[in-house]
Amino acid sequence: MEGEEPLHRLEDKAFIQMCYQLARENHGKVIALDTGLSDKNFYWVQFKLLYCTSMYLLYN
């Protein structure tokens, strides 16, 4: 339909929102985030958390 976003763009937004919420709730910050699917089939994010050097989350 006209004016609707593709499904993958909605998933991008939900993933990004979830990542920043997780970072906030764990007193951390998002260091890097990749939602590009051109050469892979997953999204990933790198967090810097208060009690851990860094943590990665992959979403397939």
All heavy atoms as a GROMACS GRO file, in nm:
protein
  503
    1MET      N    1   0.083  -0.119   0.000
    1MET     CA    2   0.000   0.000   0.000
    1MET      C    3   0.087   0.125   0.000
    1MET      O    4   0.195   0.124   0.057
    1MET     CB    5  -0.086   0.002   0.125
    1MET     CG    6  -0.225  -0.047   0.104
    1MET     SD    7  -0.327  -0.013   0.247
    1MET     CE    8  -0.471   0.018   0.156
    2GLU      N    9   0.036   0.228  -0.058
    2GLU     CA   10   0.109   0.353  -0.064
    2GLU      C   11   0.123   0.414   0.075
    2GLU      O   12   0.029   0.413   0.154
    2GLU     CB   13   0.036   0.450  -0.156
    2GLU     CG   14   0.116   0.573  -0.186
    2GLU     CD   15   0.046   0.663  -0.286
    2GLU    OE1   16  -0.012   0.609  -0.382
    2GLU    OE2   17   0.049   0.783  -0.265
    3GLY      N   18   0.241   0.464   0.106
    3GLY     CA   19   0.263   0.527   0.235
    3GLY      C   20   0.307   0.432   0.345
    3GLY      O   21   0.342   0.475   0.453
    4GLU      N   22   0.303   0.302   0.320
    4GLU     CA   23   0.346   0.205   0.420
    4GLU      C   24   0.494   0.176   0.404
    4GLU      O   25   0.547   0.172   0.293
    4GLU     CB   26   0.267   0.074   0.407
    4GLU     CG   27   0.125   0.085   0.452
    4GLU     CD   28   0.055  -0.049   0.452
    4GLU    OE1   29   0.122  -0.153   0.444
    4GLU    OE2   30  -0.068  -0.049   0.460
    5GLU      N   31   0.562   0.156   0.516
    5GLU     CA   32   0.704   0.122   0.513
    5GLU      C   33   0.721  -0.028   0.490
    5GLU      O   34   0.638  -0.107   0.534
    5GLU     CB   35   0.770   0.160   0.646
    5GLU     CG   36   0.776   0.309   0.669
    5GLU     CD   37   0.859   0.341   0.791
    5GLU    OE1   38   0.979   0.312   0.790
    5GLU    OE2   39   0.802   0.395   0.886
    6PRO      N   40   0.831  -0.068   0.423
    6PRO     CA   41   0.857  -0.212   0.408
    6PRO      C   42   0.875  -0.276   0.546
    6PRO      O   43   0.919  -0.212   0.641
    6PRO     CB   44   0.988  -0.216   0.329
    6PRO     CG   45   1.007  -0.080   0.273
    6PRO     CD   46   0.930   0.015   0.360
    7LEU      N   47   0.841  -0.404   0.554
    7LEU     CA   48   0.847  -0.476   0.681
    7LEU      C   49   0.986  -0.471   0.743
    7LEU      O   50   0.999  -0.450   0.864
    7LEU     CB   51   0.804  -0.621   0.661
    7LEU     CG   52   0.796  -0.708   0.786
    7LEU    CD1   53   0.702  -0.646   0.888
    7LEU    CD2   54   0.751  -0.848   0.751
    8HIS      N   55   1.092  -0.486   0.663
    8HIS     CA   56   1.227  -0.485   0.720
    8HIS      C   57   1.261  -0.351   0.785
    8HIS      O   58   1.335  -0.346   0.882
    8HIS     CB   59   1.333  -0.524   0.616
    8HIS     CG   60   1.351  -0.425   0.506
    8HIS    ND1   61   1.437  -0.319   0.517
    8HIS    CD2   62   1.294  -0.416   0.384
    8HIS    CE1   63   1.433  -0.248   0.405
    8HIS    NE2   64   1.346  -0.305   0.324
    9ARG      N   65   1.205  -0.240   0.737
    9ARG     CA   66   1.231  -0.109   0.799
    9ARG      C   67   1.164  -0.101   0.935
    9ARG      O   68   1.217  -0.041   1.027
    9ARG     CB   69   1.181   0.005   0.710
    9ARG     CG   70   1.256   0.023   0.582
    9ARG     CD   71   1.405   0.048   0.599
    9ARG     NE   72   1.434   0.157   0.688
    9ARG     CZ   73   1.553   0.175   0.745
    9ARG    NH1   74   1.652   0.094   0.721
    9ARG    NH2   75   1.574   0.276   0.826
   10LEU      N   76   1.046  -0.161   0.949
   10LEU     CA   77   0.978  -0.163   1.078
   10LEU      C   78   1.059  -0.247   1.177
   10LEU      O   79   1.072  -0.212   1.294
   10LEU     CB   80   0.836  -0.216   1.064
   10LEU     CG   81   0.741  -0.130   0.980
   10LEU    CD1   82   0.608  -0.201   0.962
   10LEU    CD2   83   0.723   0.007   1.042
   11GLU      N   84   1.115  -0.359   1.130
   11GLU     CA   85   1.199  -0.442   1.216
   11GLU      C   86   1.324  -0.366   1.257
   11GLU      O   87   1.369  -0.377   1.371
   11GLU     CB   88   1.237  -0.571   1.145
   11GLU     CG   89   1.123  -0.668   1.129
   11GLU     CD   90   1.161  -0.793   1.054
   11GLU    OE1   91   1.280  -0.812   1.023
   11GLU    OE2   92   1.071  -0.874   1.026
   12ASP      N   93   1.382  -0.289   1.166
   12ASP     CA   94   1.499  -0.207   1.198
   12ASP      C   95   1.468  -0.114   1.314
   12ASP      O   96   1.542  -0.107   1.412
   12ASP     CB   97   1.541  -0.119   1.079
   12ASP     CG   98   1.597  -0.195   0.961
   12ASP    OD1   99   1.612  -0.318   0.971
   12ASP    OD2  100   1.626  -0.129   0.860
   13LYS      N  101   1.358  -0.043   1.303
   13LYS     CA  102   1.320   0.054   1.406
   13LYS      C  103   1.297  -0.013   1.540
   13LYS      O  104   1.339   0.038   1.644
   13LYS     CB  105   1.196   0.132   1.363
   13LYS     CG  106   1.222   0.228   1.251
   13LYS     CD  107   1.096   0.301   1.212
   13LYS     CE  108   1.121   0.396   1.097
   13LYS     NZ  109   1.000   0.468   1.059
   14ALA      N  110   1.230  -0.127   1.540
   14ALA     CA  111   1.203  -0.200   1.665
   14ALA      C  112   1.333  -0.249   1.728
   14ALA      O  113   1.351  -0.242   1.850
   14ALA     CB  114   1.109  -0.316   1.639
   15PHE      N  115   1.426  -0.299   1.646
   15PHE     CA  116   1.555  -0.346   1.696
   15PHE      C  117   1.634  -0.231   1.757
   15PHE      O  118   1.688  -0.243   1.867
   15PHE     CB  119   1.635  -0.411   1.583
   15PHE     CG  120   1.772  -0.458   1.624
   15PHE    CD1  121   1.785  -0.572   1.703
   15PHE    CD2  122   1.885  -0.390   1.586
   15PHE    CE1  123   1.912  -0.616   1.743
   15PHE    CE2  124   2.012  -0.433   1.625
   15PHE     CZ  125   2.025  -0.546   1.702
   16ILE      N  126   1.639  -0.119   1.689
   16ILE     CA  127   1.714  -0.003   1.739
   16ILE      C  128   1.653   0.047   1.870
   16ILE      O  129   1.725   0.073   1.966
   16ILE     CB  130   1.715   0.109   1.632
   16ILE    CG1  131   1.800   0.064   1.512
   16ILE    CG2  132   1.768   0.239   1.689
   16ILE    CD1  133   1.786   0.151   1.390
   17GLN      N  134   1.522   0.055   1.875
   17GLN     CA  135   1.454   0.099   1.997
   17GLN      C  136   1.484   0.004   2.113
   17GLN      O  137   1.514   0.047   2.224
   17GLN     CB  138   1.304   0.108   1.972
   17GLN     CG  139   1.226   0.161   2.089
   17GLN     CD  140   1.078   0.173   2.058
   17GLN    OE1  141   1.024   0.099   1.975
   17GLN    NE2  142   1.012   0.266   2.124
   18MET      N  143   1.479  -0.127   2.086
   18MET     CA  144   1.507  -0.226   2.189
   18MET      C  145   1.651  -0.211   2.240
   18MET      O  146   1.677  -0.218   2.359
   18MET     CB  147   1.486  -0.367   2.135
   18MET     CG  148   1.518  -0.476   2.236
   18MET     SD  149   1.530  -0.640   2.164
   18MET     CE  150   1.680  -0.625   2.067
   19CYS      N  151   1.745  -0.189   2.149
   19CYS     CA  152   1.886  -0.177   2.188
   19CYS      C  153   1.909  -0.059   2.281
   19CYS      O  154   1.976  -0.072   2.384
   19CYS     CB  155   1.974  -0.162   2.064
   19CYS     SG  156   1.982  -0.312   1.964
   20TYR      N  157   1.854   0.056   2.246
   20TYR     CA  158   1.872   0.174   2.331
   20TYR      C  159   1.800   0.159   2.464
   20TYR      O  160   1.850   0.205   2.567
   20TYR     CB  161   1.830   0.300   2.256
   20TYR     CG  162   1.937   0.346   2.161
   20TYR    CD1  163   1.931   0.314   2.026
   20TYR    CD2  164   2.047   0.418   2.206
   20TYR    CE1  165   2.032   0.353   1.939
   20TYR    CE2  166   2.148   0.457   2.120
   20TYR     CZ  167   2.140   0.425   1.987
   20TYR     OH  168   2.241   0.463   1.902
   21GLN      N  169   1.687   0.091   2.464
   21GLN     CA  170   1.617   0.067   2.591
   21GLN      C  171   1.698  -0.027   2.680
   21GLN      O  172   1.712  -0.003   2.800
   21GLN     CB  173   1.479   0.007   2.565
   21GLN     CG  174   1.400  -0.016   2.692
   21GLN     CD  175   1.260  -0.066   2.664
   21GLN    OE1  176   1.214  -0.069   2.551
   21GLN    NE2  177   1.192  -0.108   2.770
   22LEU      N  178   1.755  -0.134   2.622
   22LEU     CA  179   1.839  -0.225   2.700
   22LEU      C  180   1.960  -0.153   2.757
   22LEU      O  181   1.997  -0.174   2.873
   22LEU     CB  182   1.887  -0.342   2.612
   22LEU     CG  183   1.789  -0.453   2.588
   22LEU    CD1  184   1.841  -0.547   2.479
   22LEU    CD2  185   1.762  -0.531   2.716
   23ALA      N  186   2.022  -0.068   2.677
   23ALA     CA  187   2.138   0.008   2.725
   23ALA      C  188   2.098   0.099   2.841
   23ALA      O  189   2.166   0.103   2.944
   23ALA     CB  190   2.197   0.090   2.610
   24ARG      N  191   1.989   0.170   2.827
   24ARG     CA  192   1.941   0.260   2.934
   24ARG      C  193   1.913   0.184   3.062
   24ARG      O  194   1.955   0.225   3.171
   24ARG     CB  195   1.813   0.329   2.887
   24ARG     CG  196   1.823   0.476   2.874
   24ARG     CD  197   1.690   0.546   2.846
   24ARG     NE  198   1.581   0.467   2.792
   24ARG     CZ  199   1.556   0.451   2.664
   24ARG    NH1  200   1.634   0.505   2.573
   24ARG    NH2  201   1.454   0.379   2.623
   25GLU      N  202   1.842   0.072   3.052
   25GLU     CA  203   1.803  -0.005   3.170
   25GLU      C  204   1.923  -0.069   3.240
   25GLU      O  205   1.914  -0.103   3.357
   25GLU     CB  206   1.703  -0.114   3.131
   25GLU     CG  207   1.568  -0.058   3.093
   25GLU     CD  208   1.470  -0.164   3.047
   25GLU    OE1  209   1.506  -0.285   3.045
   25GLU    OE2  210   1.357  -0.127   3.011
   26ASN      N  211   2.034  -0.085   3.169
   26ASN     CA  212   2.153  -0.148   3.227
   26ASN      C  213   2.267  -0.049   3.246
   26ASN      O  214   2.384  -0.088   3.256
   26ASN     CB  215   2.197  -0.265   3.138
   26ASN     CG  216   2.099  -0.379   3.146
   26ASN    OD1  217   2.096  -0.452   3.244
   26ASN    ND2  218   2.016  -0.394   3.044
   27HIS      N  219   2.234   0.080   3.251
   27HIS     CA  220   2.332   0.186   3.276
   27HIS      C  221   2.449   0.179   3.178
   27HIS      O  222   2.565   0.189   3.217
   27HIS     CB  223   2.382   0.182   3.420
   27HIS     CG  224   2.271   0.180   3.520
   27HIS    ND1  225   2.197   0.292   3.549
   27HIS    CD2  226   2.218   0.080   3.592
   27HIS    CE1  227   2.105   0.260   3.638
   27HIS    NE2  228   2.115   0.132   3.666
   28GLY      N  229   2.419   0.159   3.052
   28GLY     CA  230   2.522   0.149   2.950
   28GLY      C  231   2.492   0.238   2.832
   28GLY      O  232   2.408   0.328   2.840
   29LYS      N  233   2.564   0.215   2.724
   29LYS     CA  234   2.539   0.290   2.602
   29LYS      C  235   2.567   0.202   2.481
   29LYS      O  236   2.641   0.104   2.489
   29LYS     CB  237   2.622   0.417   2.596
   29LYS     CG  238   2.770   0.396   2.601
   29LYS     CD  239   2.843   0.529   2.604
   29LYS     CE  240   2.992   0.507   2.616
   29LYS     NZ  241   3.066   0.631   2.614
   30VAL      N  242   2.506   0.239   2.371
   30VAL     CA  243   2.527   0.169   2.245
   30VAL      C  244   2.654   0.225   2.181
   30VAL      O  245   2.666   0.346   2.161
   30VAL     CB  246   2.405   0.188   2.151
   30VAL    CG1  247   2.434   0.133   2.014
   30VAL    CG2  248   2.282   0.124   2.210
   31ILE      N  249   2.750   0.137   2.153
   31ILE     CA  250   2.876   0.177   2.091
   31ILE      C  251   2.865   0.169   1.938
   31ILE      O  252   2.910   0.258   1.868
   31ILE     CB  253   2.992   0.086   2.139
   31ILE    CG1  254   3.006   0.092   2.290
   31ILE    CG2  255   3.121   0.121   2.070
   31ILE    CD1  256   3.044   0.227   2.343
   32ALA      N  257   2.809   0.062   1.888
   32ALA     CA  258   2.795   0.042   1.743
   32ALA      C  259   2.668  -0.037   1.717
   32ALA      O  260   2.628  -0.119   1.799
   32ALA     CB  261   2.916  -0.033   1.689
   33LEU      N  262   2.608  -0.012   1.603
   33LEU     CA  263   2.483  -0.078   1.568
   33LEU      C  264   2.479  -0.094   1.416
   33LEU      O  265   2.514  -0.001   1.344
   33LEU     CB  266   2.366   0.011   1.615
   33LEU     CG  267   2.229  -0.046   1.595
   33LEU    CD1  268   2.164  -0.067   1.731
   33LEU    CD2  269   2.145   0.046   1.512
   34ASP      N  270   2.439  -0.212   1.369
   34ASP     CA  271   2.434  -0.237   1.225
   34ASP      C  272   2.306  -0.310   1.190
   34ASP      O  273   2.284  -0.421   1.237
   34ASP     CB  274   2.556  -0.318   1.181
   34ASP     CG  275   2.563  -0.339   1.030
   34ASP    OD1  276   2.480  -0.283   0.957
   34ASP    OD2  277   2.653  -0.411   0.987
   35THR      N  278   2.221  -0.247   1.110
   35THR     CA  279   2.098  -0.311   1.065
   35THR      C  280   2.100  -0.334   0.914
   35THR      O  281   1.998  -0.367   0.855
   35THR     CB  282   1.974  -0.227   1.102
   35THR    OG1  283   1.987  -0.097   1.044
   35THR    CG2  284   1.956  -0.217   1.251
   36GLY      N  285   2.216  -0.318   0.853
   36GLY     CA  286   2.228  -0.342   0.710
   36GLY      C  287   2.227  -0.492   0.681
   36GLY      O  288   2.290  -0.570   0.750
   37LEU      N  289   2.153  -0.531   0.579
   37LEU     CA  290   2.141  -0.673   0.546
   37LEU      C  291   2.202  -0.704   0.409
   37LEU      O  292   2.175  -0.810   0.354
   37LEU     CB  293   1.993  -0.714   0.548
   37LEU     CG  294   1.923  -0.705   0.682
   37LEU    CD1  295   1.775  -0.734   0.666
   37LEU    CD2  296   1.985  -0.800   0.782
   38SER      N  297   2.286  -0.617   0.357
   38SER     CA  298   2.338  -0.638   0.222
   38SER      C  299   2.430  -0.759   0.210
   38SER      O  300   2.431  -0.826   0.108
   38SER     CB  301   2.411  -0.513   0.174
   38SER     OG  302   2.520  -0.485   0.259
   39ASP      N  303   2.506  -0.791   0.313
   39ASP     CA  304   2.599  -0.905   0.303
   39ASP      C  305   2.584  -1.004   0.418
   39ASP      O  306   2.670  -1.088   0.439
   39ASP     CB  307   2.742  -0.855   0.296
   39ASP     CG  308   2.781  -0.770   0.416
   39ASP    OD1  309   2.691  -0.730   0.492
   39ASP    OD2  310   2.901  -0.743   0.434
   40LYS      N  311   2.473  -0.993   0.493
   40LYS     CA  312   2.448  -1.085   0.605
   40LYS      C  313   2.299  -1.093   0.633
   40LYS      O  314   2.223  -1.017   0.575
   40LYS     CB  315   2.525  -1.039   0.729
   40LYS     CG  316   2.486  -0.903   0.778
   40LYS     CD  317   2.581  -0.854   0.885
   40LYS     CE  318   2.546  -0.722   0.942
   40LYS     NZ  319   2.479  -0.625   0.865
   41ASN      N  320   2.260  -1.185   0.720
   41ASN     CA  321   2.117  -1.201   0.749
   41ASN      C  322   2.085  -1.176   0.896
   41ASN      O  323   1.996  -1.236   0.952
   41ASN     CB  324   2.069  -1.340   0.706
   41ASN     CG  325   2.132  -1.450   0.789
   41ASN    OD1  326   2.230  -1.427   0.859
   41ASN    ND2  327   2.075  -1.568   0.782
   42PHE      N  328   2.159  -1.086   0.959
   42PHE     CA  329   2.134  -1.054   1.099
   42PHE      C  330   2.168  -0.908   1.127
   42PHE      O  331   2.242  -0.844   1.053
   42PHE     CB  332   2.215  -1.145   1.192
   42PHE     CG  333   2.364  -1.137   1.171
   42PHE    CD1  334   2.442  -1.047   1.240
   42PHE    CD2  335   2.426  -1.223   1.081
   42PHE    CE1  336   2.579  -1.039   1.220
   42PHE    CE2  337   2.562  -1.217   1.060
   42PHE     CZ  338   2.639  -1.124   1.130
   43TYR      N  339   2.110  -0.856   1.235
   43TYR     CA  340   2.145  -0.724   1.287
   43TYR      C  341   2.238  -0.748   1.405
   43TYR      O  342   2.232  -0.852   1.470
   43TYR     CB  343   2.023  -0.651   1.340
   43TYR     CG  344   1.910  -0.629   1.244
   43TYR    CD1  345   1.780  -0.623   1.291
   43TYR    CD2  346   1.930  -0.613   1.108
   43TYR    CE1  347   1.673  -0.601   1.205
   43TYR    CE2  348   1.825  -0.591   1.022
   43TYR     CZ  349   1.697  -0.584   1.071
   43TYR     OH  350   1.593  -0.563   0.986
   44TRP      N  351   2.320  -0.650   1.438
   44TRP     CA  352   2.403  -0.662   1.557
   44TRP      C  353   2.421  -0.526   1.624
   44TRP      O  354   2.407  -0.422   1.561
   44TRP     CB  355   2.538  -0.726   1.528
   44TRP     CG  356   2.629  -0.645   1.439
   44TRP    CD1  357   2.640  -0.656   1.304
   44TRP    CD2  358   2.721  -0.544   1.479
   44TRP    NE1  359   2.732  -0.566   1.257
   44TRP    CE2  360   2.784  -0.496   1.362
   44TRP    CE3  361   2.757  -0.488   1.600
   44TRP    CZ2  362   2.879  -0.396   1.364
   44TRP    CZ3  363   2.852  -0.388   1.603
   44TRP    CH2  364   2.912  -0.343   1.487
   45VAL      N  365   2.448  -0.533   1.754
   45VAL     CA  366   2.475  -0.412   1.831
   45VAL      C  367   2.586  -0.443   1.931
   45VAL      O  368   2.597  -0.555   1.980
   45VAL     CB  369   2.347  -0.363   1.904
   45VAL    CG1  370   2.297  -0.465   2.003
   45VAL    CG2  371   2.371  -0.229   1.972
   46GLN      N  372   2.667  -0.343   1.959
   46GLN     CA  373   2.770  -0.354   2.062
   46GLN      C  374   2.735  -0.256   2.173
   46GLN      O  375   2.710  -0.139   2.147
   46GLN     CB  376   2.908  -0.321   2.006
   46GLN     CG  377   3.017  -0.328   2.112
   46GLN     CD  378   3.154  -0.284   2.059
   46GLN    OE1  379   3.166  -0.235   1.948
   46GLN    NE2  380   3.255  -0.302   2.140
   47PHE      N  381   2.731  -0.306   2.296
   47PHE     CA  382   2.702  -0.225   2.413
   47PHE      C  383   2.827  -0.206   2.496
   47PHE      O  384   2.913  -0.294   2.502
   47PHE     CB  385   2.601  -0.295   2.506
   47PHE     CG  386   2.466  -0.319   2.447
   47PHE    CD1  387   2.430  -0.444   2.400
   47PHE    CD2  388   2.374  -0.217   2.441
   47PHE    CE1  389   2.305  -0.467   2.349
   47PHE    CE2  390   2.247  -0.239   2.388
   47PHE     CZ  391   2.214  -0.364   2.343
   48LYS      N  392   2.836  -0.095   2.565
   48LYS     CA  393   2.932  -0.073   2.673
   48LYS      C  394   2.846  -0.061   2.797
   48LYS      O  395   2.766   0.031   2.809
   48LYS     CB  396   3.013   0.055   2.649
   48LYS     CG  397   3.096   0.099   2.767
   48LYS     CD  398   3.216   0.010   2.786
   48LYS     CE  399   3.307   0.065   2.893
   48LYS     NZ  400   3.306  -0.006   3.016
   49LEU      N  401   2.857  -0.160   2.887
   49LEU     CA  402   2.774  -0.162   3.007
   49LEU      C  403   2.856  -0.126   3.129
   49LEU      O  404   2.979  -0.137   3.129
   49LEU     CB  405   2.709  -0.299   3.024
   49LEU     CG  406   2.621  -0.344   2.908
   49LEU    CD1  407   2.570  -0.484   2.931
   49LEU    CD2  408   2.506  -0.247   2.886
   50LEU      N  409   2.789  -0.089   3.234
   50LEU     CA  410   2.854  -0.044   3.357
   50LEU      C  411   2.948  -0.150   3.415
   50LEU      O  412   3.060  -0.119   3.453
   50LEU     CB  413   2.748  -0.005   3.459
   50LEU     CG  414   2.796   0.052   3.592
   50LEU    CD1  415   2.871   0.182   3.569
   50LEU    CD2  416   2.678   0.075   3.684
   51TYR      N  417   2.904  -0.274   3.419
   51TYR     CA  418   2.982  -0.380   3.485
   51TYR      C  419   3.050  -0.476   3.387
   51TYR      O  420   3.089  -0.584   3.426
   51TYR     CB  421   2.892  -0.458   3.581
   51TYR     CG  422   2.835  -0.370   3.688
   51TYR    CD1  423   2.701  -0.336   3.688
   51TYR    CD2  424   2.917  -0.317   3.787
   51TYR    CE1  425   2.649  -0.253   3.786
   51TYR    CE2  426   2.865  -0.233   3.884
   51TYR     CZ  427   2.732  -0.202   3.884
   51TYR     OH  428   2.681  -0.121   3.979
   52CYS      N  429   3.062  -0.438   3.262
   52CYS     CA  430   3.122  -0.528   3.164
   52CYS      C  431   3.188  -0.443   3.056
   52CYS      O  432   3.142  -0.335   3.025
   52CYS     CB  433   3.010  -0.619   3.116
   52CYS     SG  434   2.994  -0.661   2.949
   53THR      N  435   3.298  -0.490   3.005
   53THR     CA  436   3.371  -0.412   2.905
   53THR      C  437   3.286  -0.385   2.783
   53THR      O  438   3.266  -0.271   2.745
   53THR     CB  439   3.498  -0.488   2.859
   53THR    OG1  440   3.531  -0.588   2.950
   53THR    CG2  441   3.611  -0.397   2.843
   54SER      N  442   3.240  -0.490   2.718
   54SER     CA  443   3.147  -0.473   2.607
   54SER      C  444   3.069  -0.602   2.587
   54SER      O  445   3.111  -0.709   2.630
   54SER     CB  446   3.219  -0.433   2.478
   54SER     OG  447   3.301  -0.538   2.434
   55MET      N  448   2.955  -0.587   2.524
   55MET     CA  449   2.869  -0.700   2.500
   55MET      C  450   2.808  -0.684   2.362
   55MET      O  451   2.776  -0.572   2.320
   55MET     CB  452   2.757  -0.704   2.605
   55MET     CG  453   2.661  -0.819   2.588
   55MET     SD  454   2.530  -0.816   2.711
   55MET     CE  455   2.411  -0.714   2.629
   56TYR      N  456   2.793  -0.794   2.291
   56TYR     CA  457   2.731  -0.793   2.158
   56TYR      C  458   2.599  -0.865   2.163
   56TYR      O  459   2.584  -0.964   2.235
   56TYR     CB  460   2.821  -0.862   2.056
   56TYR     CG  461   2.946  -0.785   2.023
   56TYR    CD1  462   3.060  -0.800   2.098
   56TYR    CD2  463   2.948  -0.696   1.916
   56TYR    CE1  464   3.176  -0.729   2.068
   56TYR    CE2  465   3.062  -0.625   1.885
   56TYR     CZ  466   3.175  -0.642   1.961
   56TYR     OH  467   3.288  -0.571   1.931
   57LEU      N  468   2.505  -0.816   2.084
   57LEU     CA  469   2.375  -0.881   2.068
   57LEU      C  470   2.353  -0.899   1.918
   57LEU      O  471   2.364  -0.803   1.842
   57LEU     CB  472   2.265  -0.794   2.128
   57LEU     CG  473   2.122  -0.842   2.107
   57LEU    CD1  474   2.096  -0.969   2.188
   57LEU    CD2  475   2.024  -0.734   2.144
   58LEU      N  476   2.325  -1.022   1.878
   58LEU     CA  477   2.294  -1.052   1.738
   58LEU      C  478   2.147  -1.089   1.727
   58LEU      O  479   2.094  -1.161   1.811
   58LEU     CB  480   2.379  -1.169   1.688
   58LEU     CG  481   2.529  -1.154   1.700
   58LEU    CD1  482   2.597  -1.283   1.655
   58LEU    CD2  483   2.579  -1.036   1.620
   59TYR      N  484   2.082  -1.041   1.622
   59TYR     CA  485   1.940  -1.072   1.599
   59TYR      C  486   1.925  -1.122   1.457
   59TYR      O  487   1.958  -1.055   1.362
   59TYR     CB  488   1.856  -0.944   1.619
   59TYR     CG  489   1.711  -0.962   1.585
   59TYR    CD1  490   1.629  -1.040   1.665
   59TYR    CD2  491   1.655  -0.901   1.474
   59TYR    CE1  492   1.495  -1.057   1.634
   59TYR    CE2  493   1.523  -0.918   1.442
   59TYR     CZ  494   1.443  -0.996   1.523
   59TYR     OH  495   1.310  -1.012   1.493
   60ASN      N  496   1.876  -1.246   1.446
   60ASN     CA  497   1.861  -1.306   1.314
   60ASN      C  498   1.714  -1.324   1.285
   60ASN      O  499   1.637  -1.372   1.357
   60ASN     CB  500   1.930  -1.444   1.312
   60ASN     CG  501   1.928  -1.506   1.178
   60ASN    OD1  502   1.846  -1.476   1.094
   60ASN    ND2  503   2.020  -1.597   1.157
   0.00000   0.00000   0.00000
